[in-house]
Amino acid sequence: MLAVTFYDVVKWLHIMAVVVAFGGLFTYPVWYRFVLAASPADRVMFHRAQGFIGQWVISPGLLVIVLAGAYMATDRDLWSKVWVTLPLIIAIGIGALGGVFFGPREGKLAELAEAGGGPEYERIFTQVRNVGYVALALVAIAAYMMVTKLGS
């Protein structure tokens, strides 16, 4: 029987943090279709939920991802590996996007939806959707790099 090590527990926490922080976001492309056809009140709720999830699920999840990843990279001396450093840069970049791009715009979208929408709502919605697609692609790339140890 194999013993479970502290490293194994940290690795599990790292993986679970990725699943919790980003798993639901992969449904956003489906949600976006519904939101565009929804009433302003439903749009307000969706954008407020986005902001809440960003602040209370994604941000703490990113912190766990980075801290657990840093522990594992240090424990196994992996800092020189591209499959470690590039996903770390991606995680930090996504965290920064959350604070300076997604958070403020999701709040603005809720305000605009409450006021009935309009061209500014559609413009900002399109920005958030498109940058969100890029962020999802980056999450997928980081996961692929970590699983395959790309560049080793």
Protein Blocks (a to p, Z undefined) as FASTA:
>chain_A
ZZddfklmmmmmmmmmmmmmmmmmmmmmmmmmmmmmmcfklmmmmmmmmmmmmmmmmmmm
mmmmmmmmmmmmmmnopmlpmklmmmmmmmmmmmmmmmmmmmmmmmmmmmmmmnnpajkl
mmmmmmmmmmmmmmmmmmmmmmmmmmnogoZZ
